[in-house]
């Protein structure tokens, strides 16, 4: 995966910080968004983060977006 790829959450991933579901469990499975960062290094040093892929999701009915970190196997690329 690389920055700019469109992705979909393919596994059940629970969040408690989604703007429209604050403090309630929200399953992100099926959400579509865009990869905005893939963390591989920090200040030039290689790293191995647990959740390296940062994805931005639009929030329906809002100008804001929701960002979350994922493992690579929790996401699938969307064609197009």
Buried (B, 14 or more C-beta within 10 A) or exposed (E): BEEEBEBBBEEEBEBEEBEEEEEEEBBBEEBEBBBBEBEEEEEEEEEEEEEBBBBEBBEEEEEEBBEBBBEEEBBBEEEE
